[in-house]
Amino acid sequence: MADTLTIRPMEAADLPGVLETLRAALGETPLLKRTPDLWGWKHQLNPFGNSIVLVAAESDGRIAGVRALMRWRLATPTGGELSCVRAVDTAVHPDYQRRGLFRSMNESALEVARNDGVDLVFNTPNSQSRPGYLKQGWRDVGAIGVMVRPTWRLLNPRRELDELPAPSELLPEAKAAADLSEDDRVPVGLRTVRSEGYRAWRFGSHPTAEYVSVGSGDSTAVLRVNRRSGRDELVVSELIGDQGSKAIRRAAKLARAGYFVAWFSRRSPERAAAMRAGLVPIPRVTALNLVARPLTTLDLDVFDLDNWDIALSDLELL
Ligand SMILES: CC(C)(COP(=O)(O)OP(=O)(O)OC[C@H]1O[C@@H](n2cnc3c(N)ncnc32)[C@H](O)[C@@H]1OP(=O)(O)O)[C@@H](O)C(=O)NCCC(=O)NCCS
């Protein structure tokens, strides 16, 4: 590590430099802006608690790297709960890369997490950071694929826009994703603790992604709009209730998007519901790679993807 740098907890005054470092290392697109609001949503408003955030800084305050661990809680199928962190927002400014900063920041952040009683770290690194994580004790859990249901609108011409269409344009009768207070079902694997506070934060207060819901009976599909290769898509982020397939079918009737996409764990009832509603897993397509690193001894094999019970909303932070 460069000997002029100090690794220390992030302070409020570091925010502009932190966002600049993220932009310099990871870039920014019209659809993904690294704003103070998005930072605050992830790291200060998260109902599981404030993130552990370390920076590598020069003595004049210049930020060379940032390492953020979001607090998270996973319920286990046997009725327990794991205190977790998600390794997100990792960046080393291009001027400082390959000098061991990522490694040093990870070591320091894991030390903080361990002292806080954190059981497990998990994340979905990109191809640039995954090799580094694997060298530092993380292991692969598995590939998160994608399930797709095309609609006839896939035949519409592609359009390249800087902004996403509003959900009301693609799903005219959908409601704002508020009041999602239903109790969650029993987990069949490691599953985000879906408290009311969690759903309100996750789907009702995101600064850039607008979530909507479509209901059928007492089941609800929670969706957001995305665009891929010039096509509008509706992402089924979450399914609530035991009639999820009806909620998706109702959304499909209303939808003006080219296709629906989703992903649910293999043994989950939501996956079965999504398949009944015509969402098909696409072989050999990987959307995300899940990796993990336990910090305590766990009585469940976290490296087996079948021991997870998650939806896209548990992994994406859009
Ligand atoms: C990925 C990133 C954080 C690594 O930071 P860094 O400070 O350059 O990494 P380090 O020098 O600490 O390297 C740590 C280990 O990972 C390895 N590593 C780092 N980058 C690597 C790469 N691109 N390919 C293979 N191995 C890599 C190093 O060899 C090192 O292993 P070693 O200690 O056994 O030599 C940095 O390149 C970056 O910010 N990239 C762009 C942003 C990004 O992709 N962030 C991840 C978002 S998920």
The ligand as a Gaussian input file, in Angstrom:
#p B3LYP/6-31G(d) Opt

LIG

0 1
 C      -11.129000      -4.229000      -8.204000
 C      -10.318000      -3.178000      -7.462000
 C      -11.143000      -2.688000      -6.268000
 C       -9.019000      -3.807000      -6.962000
 O       -8.292000      -2.820000      -6.217000
 P       -6.710000      -2.814000      -6.084000
 O       -6.348000      -1.937000      -4.937000
 O       -6.132000      -2.522000      -7.385000
 O       -6.437000      -4.358000      -5.685000
 P       -5.213000      -4.892000      -4.817000
 O       -3.966000      -4.255000      -5.342000
 O       -5.478000      -4.748000      -3.364000
 O       -5.270000      -6.412000      -5.181000
 C       -5.732000      -7.376000      -4.249000
 C       -5.543000      -8.737000      -4.825000
 O       -6.436000      -8.908000      -5.919000
 C       -5.714000      -9.147000      -7.123000
 N       -6.341000      -8.352000      -8.158000
 C       -6.685000      -7.054000      -8.120000
 N       -7.221000      -6.679000      -9.277000
 C       -7.204000      -7.776000     -10.061000
 C       -7.593000      -8.049000     -11.371000
 N       -8.136000      -7.106000     -12.144000
 N       -7.417000      -9.290000     -11.857000
 C       -6.862000     -10.268000     -11.101000
 N       -6.474000     -10.077000      -9.838000
 C       -6.631000      -8.855000      -9.333000
 C       -4.324000      -8.672000      -6.891000
 O       -3.403000      -9.419000      -7.640000
 C       -4.152000      -8.882000      -5.417000
 O       -3.771000     -10.191000      -5.125000
 P       -2.349000     -10.415000      -4.376000
 O       -2.445000      -9.607000      -3.110000
 O       -2.330000     -11.880000      -4.164000
 O       -1.340000      -9.877000      -5.321000
 C       -9.934000      -2.001000      -8.386000
 O       -9.273000      -2.510000      -9.510000
 C      -11.110000      -1.180000      -8.843000
 O      -11.533000      -0.246000      -8.162000
 N      -11.641000      -1.515000     -10.009000
 C      -12.734000      -0.782000     -10.593000
 C      -13.950000      -0.769000      -9.715000
 C      -14.547000      -2.128000      -9.487000
 O      -14.619000      -2.941000     -10.398000
 N      -15.030000      -2.342000      -8.260000
 C      -15.653000      -3.573000      -7.888000
 C      -17.123000      -3.416000      -7.876000
 S      -17.899000      -4.967000      -7.526000

